Amino acid sequence: MATRNRRLSAEDLWRLARPAQPTLSPDGAQACVSVTTYDMEENKGTSKLWLLSTFGGKPRPLTEAGEKDGEPRWSPDGTTIAFVARRDKDEEPQLWLIAPDGGEARRITRMPTGVAGIKWFPDSRRVAFISWVWPDAVGYRALEERLKAQKESKVKAHVVEHESYRFWDHWLSDGRVPRLFVVDVRTQRITDLFANTPYELPRADPAAHHYDISPDGGEIAFTFDPHEEKRFDHEHHIVALDLRRKRFRTLTKGSRLDHEGPSYSPDGKWLAILTRNLRRSYLAETRIALLERSSGRLHPLPASWDRSAHAPVAWSGDSGSLVFLAEDRGRTHAWRWRLGEDEPEVAALGGTVMDFAVAGDALAFVRNTMSTPPAVFCTTPERGERRLDAFNDDVMAGIPLGTVREMWIRGWHGEKVQMWVIYPPDFDPKKKWPLLHNIHGGPHGIWGDNFHFRWNNHVFAAQGYVVACVNYHGSSSFGQKFLESITGQWGKRELADVEAGTDHLLRTGYIDRRRLLAAGGSYGGYMVAWMNGHTDRYKAYVCHAGCFDWTAMFADDVWYWSPRELGATYWDDPARVDGQNPRALAGRMKTPTLVIHGLLDYRVPDAQALAYYNTLKARKVPARLVFFPDENHWILKPQNSRLWYREFFAWLERHAPPRRKGRR
């Protein structure tokens, strides 16, 4: 239980439950969610399933034994909930079934390579799933032997010839590919749907939204990269597998778009597909199109709505509308697009809607805001919106949070830019306060109205800082022109926007110009390194997983991406690349910097941090390195996170303390 009037801390963040992945019973009366909780001393999290009534009542736990119980999926007949669980730490996750009224869960699979991305067939007798397998290892025993040999081998070398061989924090070098399987829940017989074919799902985070099952259970549509050399930036197509005839057919053949995320309408007439025109721009917006199954024609929904839809796309029970997530002006809403309308309407208002599920006219979803941790909600036309849980009320009780204000300032060339400002709980505008910029990554992301666990603005503000989050040029959710505005000129507009935020807050009179700070991760880390070469008015920086040298960044897992953003490769136009490169400004850098990085980060390889830290040391600029050998692009372990926050605050305190001689 929280003590009244104490400040929100990093430890509090790890006491909070994190509900996710809702699924609804077919009648919409109950929701099931996976809830993850963490133990600081054990230094790990566990997840279990909870059942919640959409009419009210106390939530109750459905599973207890699992370490990682997730991906709950209610069967179409309403009698069973399928889920993925790891019940043995040495084993890959498997498929389990449990009755909604409780009892013992029943294990269905013993797949050596594990189970993920599950979906029920309409008959409630079969479940489809994804597993990473060796195409030439046919059958359970062959997979088990290959996996055992890999684990026991004394040679751990990676040998590759393909272009995309790492992704975020893992290698794609052992020959395995993600395939679709079906298991009969009664006989437990497993069928490889892609056996003896070249088909596979995308290798970049394959998930349930990459495929769907037709309402009659006779067809599966899936996302496929037809290129022999697989890469994360390729145009994908939608392929349909006729399960009765065992025939594959490319549904989007001839289309010049990228396609993914197929979703069948309940009446079977349509297939909703997410499309992008990558030939126009590698940053092209994601639009929804409808494929008419009888004719094969692709019908794009109206393009006047200048936002991008996110997977998955779900249908209403009457096949009359689509539900999906999309960002808008720093928030993520669930939207409903009624067929025949020119634009969608908001179905569930953000903050930030994270996950959702649809059953009939009921919509269950998980939402958070800058000031509220994730919670589970349900909305229907008859009853409106209702919160279903109270998982985090005890932790948050008695902890005062400061005010959050949304501001619009004039940034680069006087153009309007959104800025969030988070104030300390005891903020007094008559006193002077230090300013901390929290700069988001991407660059094509946002600082949204969300409760961030790794970079929590209220935890920062509770230390006595006014926190500013500028959604600079290039940020998502403000339209395609704004998103693409920084191409070939990285750093220029973004710096002008951040500086405009500083100037705006200085004019209020409550910011101490002698105590200005900036921190950022990933592209935000690039920004603070870029700022270090352009201005010395900030007292200190924190650079987490930051990009320091675009030439050396060619070692990352998506090396073909940054030349498009920068407008050149380093060998074709080195001057243009260096014009956007913090490394080229090293001779000007003089601001103390805390450099943080993880060894397992392949998106921004760890040498970026070491080169930046070494450069600062060589120039006699105060610097401190915090290096995590067991973390990737993010700090995900509780005790590592606690250390991260401690180092972060100690660095700020050293260079711009929030309190000065007993006064603000």
VENRAVEN-V209718 format. One record per residue. RES is the residue in one letter. SS is DSSP state (a for helix, b for strand, c for the rest). PHI is phi in whole degrees, 0 to 359 (none if undefined). PSI is psi in degrees with one decimal (NA if undefined). Layout:
res:ss:phi:psi
RES:SS:PHI:PSI
RES:SS:PHI:PSI
This chain:
res:ss:phi:psi
M:c:none:136.2
A:c:286:146.4
T:c:274:133.7
R:c:300:139.1
N:c:69:19.9
R:b:267:167.9
R:c:269:149.9
L:c:296:132.1
S:c:236:168.4
A:a:298:-36.1
E:a:297:-36.4
D:a:300:-37.8
L:a:302:-36.3
W:a:276:-6.8
R:a:273:-14.4
L:c:280:138.3
A:c:283:150.8
R:b:234:87.7
P:b:288:148.3
A:b:198:169.5
Q:b:56:56.3
P:b:292:149.2
T:b:224:145.5
L:b:249:143.9
S:c:296:153.3
P:c:305:-30.6
D:c:272:0.6
G:c:74:9.1
A:c:277:-24.3
Q:b:224:149.6
A:b:238:146.1
C:b:239:134.0
V:b:228:154.2
S:b:268:129.7
V:b:238:121.3
T:b:258:131.9
T:b:233:157.6
Y:b:236:150.0
D:b:242:113.9
M:c:297:-41.7
E:c:289:-39.3
E:c:286:-19.2
N:c:63:39.6
K:b:201:167.5
G:b:247:156.3
T:b:229:148.9
S:b:235:139.2
K:b:219:164.2
L:b:268:140.9
W:b:237:146.2
L:b:251:131.8
L:b:230:135.3
S:b:277:133.8
T:c:282:-5.6
F:c:262:-4.6
G:c:114:173.9
G:c:111:167.4
K:c:278:130.3
P:c:298:151.3
R:b:225:143.1
P:b:290:139.3
L:c:257:-32.4
T:c:234:153.2
E:c:227:-28.3
A:c:276:-20.4
G:c:279:154.8
E:c:270:-35.8
K:b:223:81.9
D:c:265:114.2
G:b:212:-176.7
E:b:53:48.4
P:b:296:139.2
R:b:220:117.7
W:b:285:134.6
S:c:291:148.3
P:c:303:-29.0
D:c:274:-1.3
G:c:80:3.7
T:c:267:-16.6
T:c:215:148.4
I:b:244:122.1
A:b:270:147.7
F:b:205:164.9
V:b:254:132.3
A:b:214:148.8
R:c:248:108.2
R:c:259:-6.8
D:c:227:122.5
K:c:298:-21.9
D:c:268:1.7
E:c:243:153.4
E:c:287:156.3
P:c:301:145.0
Q:b:233:169.0
L:b:272:131.3
W:b:231:156.3
L:b:235:145.9
I:b:213:146.7
A:c:284:144.2
P:c:300:-25.4
D:c:273:8.6
G:c:99:-161.7
G:c:100:-170.2
E:c:280:137.8
A:c:286:148.2
R:b:246:125.8
R:b:281:134.8
I:c:252:-39.3
T:c:246:155.5
R:c:227:57.4
M:c:279:117.0
P:c:305:-36.4
T:c:265:8.2
G:c:86:172.5
V:c:229:138.8
A:b:204:168.4
G:b:58:51.9
I:b:276:151.0
K:b:211:140.0
W:b:282:146.6
F:c:282:155.8
P:c:301:-23.9
D:c:279:-2.9
S:c:60:19.1
R:c:249:-16.4
R:b:227:153.1
V:b:229:132.2
A:b:269:150.2
F:b:207:167.9
I:b:250:140.3
S:b:213:143.7
W:b:273:114.9
V:b:227:161.1
W:b:278:123.6
P:c:302:-29.7
D:c:268:0.2
A:c:264:99.1
V:c:264:122.0
G:c:96:161.6
Y:a:301:-47.8
R:a:295:-39.3
A:a:295:-40.4
L:a:294:-42.5
E:a:297:-42.8
E:a:293:-40.1
R:a:294:-41.4
L:a:293:-41.3
K:a:297:-42.8
A:a:296:-38.2
Q:a:295:-44.1
K:a:292:-35.4
E:a:272:-10.6
S:c:295:137.7
K:c:281:-14.4
V:c:264:123.2
K:c:245:18.9
A:c:291:148.5
H:c:256:125.3
V:c:237:117.7
V:c:222:159.1
E:c:232:-12.4
H:c:276:165.9
E:c:278:-38.2
S:c:256:95.8
Y:c:242:-4.2
R:b:222:154.1
F:b:212:112.8
W:c:58:-76.0
D:c:222:13.1
H:b:221:156.4
W:b:270:147.3
L:c:244:65.2
S:c:231:1.4
D:c:261:6.8
G:c:88:-2.6
R:b:280:149.3
V:b:226:154.7
P:b:277:120.0
R:b:239:162.0
L:b:265:137.3
F:b:230:161.1
V:b:230:135.3
V:b:240:134.3
D:b:278:118.7
V:c:289:-18.3
R:c:276:-49.9
T:c:271:-16.3
Q:c:65:20.0
R:c:282:131.2
I:b:251:136.0
T:b:238:129.6
D:b:276:110.0
L:c:289:-20.4
F:c:253:13.6
A:c:303:135.3
N:c:61:29.9
T:c:227:165.7
P:c:274:4.9
Y:c:279:146.9
E:c:201:166.1
L:c:272:166.5
P:c:303:142.6
R:c:277:-11.4
A:c:270:98.3
D:c:51:59.7
P:c:299:136.0
A:c:215:175.5
A:a:299:-27.8
H:a:286:-6.5
H:a:278:-3.7
Y:b:211:165.6
D:b:207:161.6
I:b:246:132.7
S:c:295:156.4
P:c:300:-27.4
D:c:270:-0.3
G:c:74:6.7
G:c:266:-7.1
E:b:215:145.1
I:b:237:129.1
A:b:254:138.9
F:b:215:161.8
T:b:272:133.4
F:b:217:135.4
D:c:268:110.4
P:c:282:-8.7
H:c:289:143.6
E:c:295:-40.9
E:c:271:108.8
K:c:282:137.8
R:c:210:153.5
F:c:286:-15.6
D:c:255:13.1
H:c:283:158.8
E:c:286:128.6
H:c:256:158.7
H:b:237:165.1
I:b:257:123.6
V:b:247:140.1
A:b:250:135.2
L:b:252:116.7
D:b:282:109.2
L:c:289:-23.5
R:c:280:-44.6
R:c:269:-9.1
K:c:58:43.9
R:b:242:140.3
F:b:256:142.8
R:b:216:126.4
T:b:281:114.3
L:c:281:-26.3
T:c:253:19.7
K:c:303:132.7
G:c:95:-18.8
S:c:285:143.8
R:c:259:25.0
L:c:249:166.7
D:b:270:138.9
H:b:228:140.7
E:b:199:174.8
G:b:64:50.8
P:b:295:144.8
S:b:213:117.2
Y:b:284:139.4
S:c:286:148.3
P:c:302:-29.8
D:c:277:-3.3
G:c:80:2.2
K:c:278:-28.8
W:b:233:157.4
L:b:232:113.1
A:b:281:136.8
I:b:223:140.5
L:b:272:131.7
T:b:231:152.6
R:b:219:142.7
N:c:264:81.2
L:c:291:-17.3
R:c:284:-23.8
R:c:281:-45.7
S:c:202:138.3
Y:c:291:-11.1
L:c:256:18.3
A:c:305:144.6
E:c:295:151.4
T:c:266:118.3
R:b:246:164.2
I:b:257:133.8
A:b:233:153.8
L:b:248:124.7
L:b:263:119.3
E:b:282:114.2
R:c:292:-30.7
S:c:289:-34.9
S:c:252:-19.5
G:c:80:5.0
R:c:280:143.7
L:b:258:121.7
H:b:247:102.9
P:b:292:139.1
L:c:290:157.4
P:c:310:137.6
A:c:266:8.9
S:c:287:-20.5
W:c:277:112.9
D:c:268:57.9
R:c:220:164.3
S:c:253:133.5
A:b:277:145.1
H:b:252:146.7
A:b:287:148.0
P:b:271:165.7
V:b:250:129.7
A:b:241:151.9
W:b:259:149.0
S:c:288:161.4
G:c:298:-27.2
D:c:267:7.7
S:c:62:19.0
G:c:263:-8.6
S:b:205:162.6
L:b:244:144.1
V:b:240:134.7
F:b:201:170.8
L:b:258:146.7
A:b:202:146.3
E:b:276:146.8
D:b:207:114.1
R:c:52:50.2
G:c:82:11.5
R:b:226:157.0
T:b:240:114.6
H:b:253:159.4
A:b:271:130.0
W:b:246:151.2
R:b:239:121.0
W:b:251:108.1
R:b:280:128.6
L:c:301:133.0
G:c:99:-16.5
E:c:273:155.9
D:c:279:-27.2
E:c:216:158.0
P:c:280:167.6
E:b:241:157.6
V:b:287:125.7
A:b:263:-33.4
A:b:215:118.1
L:c:280:133.7
G:c:282:-174.0
G:c:21:-126.1
T:b:230:112.5
V:b:276:125.6
M:b:261:-55.8
D:b:229:154.5
F:b:210:164.5
A:b:215:149.2
V:b:237:137.6
A:b:215:111.9
G:c:63:-122.7
D:c:257:9.8
A:b:267:141.1
L:b:231:116.2
A:b:257:143.5
F:b:202:159.2
V:b:253:130.0
R:b:226:146.0
N:b:223:164.4
T:b:228:177.6
M:c:304:-30.3
S:c:248:2.2
T:b:225:128.3
P:b:291:170.7
P:b:303:138.5
A:b:217:160.3
V:b:257:134.9
F:b:227:162.4
C:b:219:142.3
T:b:225:140.1
T:b:223:157.6
P:c:301:-33.7
E:c:282:-43.8
R:c:256:-8.1
G:b:72:-155.5
E:b:267:139.4
R:b:220:133.9
R:b:279:137.7
L:c:255:-13.6
D:c:229:170.6
A:c:219:35.6
F:c:303:-37.2
N:c:249:8.3
D:a:295:-39.8
D:a:294:-41.1
V:a:295:-40.3
M:a:276:-12.8
A:c:297:132.0
G:c:79:4.6
I:b:258:108.9
P:c:285:138.5
L:c:246:146.9
G:c:285:170.8
T:c:288:142.9
V:b:248:126.5
R:b:240:137.0
E:b:263:122.6
M:b:239:154.8
W:b:238:118.8
I:b:244:169.4
R:b:265:112.4
G:c:262:-135.1
W:a:305:128.7
H:a:54:27.7
G:a:76:9.6
E:c:281:146.8
K:b:289:135.5
V:b:224:138.8
Q:b:278:140.7
M:b:220:127.6
W:b:269:139.2
V:b:233:127.3
I:b:244:125.6
Y:c:257:152.8
P:c:299:154.2
P:c:301:-30.1
D:c:255:30.2
F:c:301:133.6
D:c:230:112.9
P:c:295:-11.0
K:c:277:-9.8
K:c:256:167.6
K:c:263:134.8
W:b:232:147.3
P:b:285:151.8
L:b:250:131.5
L:b:240:114.4
H:b:280:130.2
N:b:249:103.9
I:b:260:123.9
H:c:284:163.2
G:c:267:-167.6
G:c:131:-94.8
P:c:287:-10.8
H:c:270:56.3
G:c:234:-163.7
I:c:215:156.9
W:c:269:102.2
G:c:266:176.3
D:c:281:73.5
N:c:219:157.1
F:c:268:93.5
H:c:275:128.1
F:c:278:-32.4
R:c:274:-32.8
W:c:230:75.9
N:c:273:118.7
N:a:293:-31.3
H:a:287:-33.1
V:a:294:-40.2
F:a:298:-48.8
A:a:295:-33.0
A:a:298:-20.7
Q:c:282:-9.9
G:c:109:22.4
Y:b:248:142.3
V:b:277:122.0
V:b:255:130.3
A:b:243:133.6
C:b:235:104.8
V:b:265:127.1
N:b:270:83.1
Y:c:293:169.8
H:c:307:136.7
G:c:101:-14.5
S:c:291:151.5
S:c:279:168.1
S:c:84:4.6
F:c:241:17.2
G:c:103:157.3
Q:a:292:-36.8
K:a:298:-44.6
F:a:296:-40.5
L:a:298:-43.8
E:a:271:1.3
S:c:292:-18.6
I:c:261:-0.9
T:c:303:128.3
G:c:78:2.0
Q:c:218:45.8
W:c:301:140.6
G:c:95:-32.2
K:a:294:-61.4
R:a:290:-37.5
E:a:298:-43.9
L:a:296:-42.0
A:a:299:-37.3
D:a:290:-43.6
V:a:296:-44.2
E:a:296:-35.2
A:a:295:-36.3
G:a:297:-42.0
T:a:298:-47.6
D:a:298:-40.8
H:a:299:-45.0
L:a:287:-31.5
L:a:297:-34.3
R:c:291:-16.9
T:c:289:-24.0
G:c:95:-12.5
Y:c:260:3.0
I:b:258:132.5
D:b:275:112.1
R:b:294:-12.7
R:b:273:-4.1
R:b:228:64.3
L:b:256:134.4
L:b:224:157.3
A:b:213:140.4
A:b:220:150.9
G:b:194:157.0
G:b:238:144.2
S:c:63:-116.5
Y:a:295:-29.5
G:a:297:-34.4
G:a:293:-39.6
Y:a:304:-43.1
M:a:296:-41.6
V:a:289:-31.7
A:a:293:-39.4
W:a:296:-42.3
M:a:296:-34.8
N:a:298:-25.4
G:c:267:-1.0
H:c:240:-25.8
T:c:211:148.6
D:c:241:20.7
R:c:277:-9.7
Y:c:269:140.7
K:c:282:-29.1
A:b:196:157.6
Y:b:234:155.9
V:b:237:121.3
C:b:245:103.8
H:b:257:124.4
A:c:48:43.0
G:c:270:150.5
C:c:274:120.7
F:c:252:-31.0
D:c:217:111.0
W:c:291:-22.2
T:c:290:-49.3
A:a:291:-21.5
M:a:294:-6.5
F:a:294:-6.5
A:a:275:0.5
D:c:280:179.3
D:c:278:-11.5
V:c:230:54.9
W:a:300:-20.1
Y:a:276:-3.4
W:a:274:-49.3
S:a:297:-35.3
P:a:301:-31.6
R:a:292:-40.0
E:a:290:-41.0
L:a:282:-20.6
G:c:91:4.4
A:c:189:158.3
T:c:272:159.8
Y:c:291:-21.2
W:c:270:-26.2
D:c:279:-38.2
D:c:213:72.3
P:a:300:-30.8
A:a:294:-39.0
R:a:292:-40.9
V:a:296:-46.6
D:a:293:-22.2
G:c:292:-10.0
Q:c:237:17.4
N:c:248:119.6
P:a:302:-36.3
R:a:304:-35.4
A:a:292:-14.1
L:a:255:13.0
A:a:303:-34.0
G:a:295:-15.7
R:a:261:-10.0
M:c:285:130.8
K:c:216:-0.8
T:c:270:130.8
P:b:305:137.7
T:b:222:132.0
L:b:268:121.2
V:b:252:125.4
I:b:234:137.7
H:b:201:160.9
G:b:243:139.7
L:c:298:-33.4
L:c:271:17.0
D:c:273:108.8
Y:c:262:-12.2
R:c:286:-43.8
V:c:236:93.8
P:c:304:148.0
D:c:298:-22.0
A:a:298:-23.1
Q:a:299:-46.0
A:a:293:-43.2
L:a:294:-39.5
A:a:295:-40.8
Y:a:294:-47.0
Y:a:299:-46.3
N:a:297:-37.9
T:a:298:-46.0
L:a:297:-41.5
K:a:296:-41.6
A:a:297:-30.3
R:c:269:6.2
K:c:63:29.6
V:c:270:129.4
P:c:306:128.4
A:b:209:152.9
R:b:221:137.7
L:b:248:128.6
V:b:242:113.1
F:b:238:125.8
F:b:253:108.8
P:c:288:-13.0
D:c:244:19.5
E:c:235:160.9
N:c:254:-135.2
H:c:292:-20.5
W:c:236:155.6
I:c:264:109.2
L:c:247:-11.4
K:c:265:137.5
P:a:306:-49.1
Q:a:289:-33.3
N:a:295:-39.7
S:a:296:-41.8
R:a:301:-44.1
L:a:296:-40.9
W:a:304:-50.7
Y:a:296:-39.4
R:a:297:-45.2
E:a:294:-40.7
F:a:302:-51.5
F:a:289:-34.9
A:a:295:-37.1
W:a:293:-43.9
L:a:296:-43.5
E:a:299:-37.4
R:a:295:-37.5
H:a:255:-24.3
A:c:207:74.6
P:c:298:142.3
P:c:291:-22.2
R:c:239:140.0
R:b:231:110.6
K:c:50:48.7
G:c:82:3.9
R:b:223:163.0
R:c:281:NA
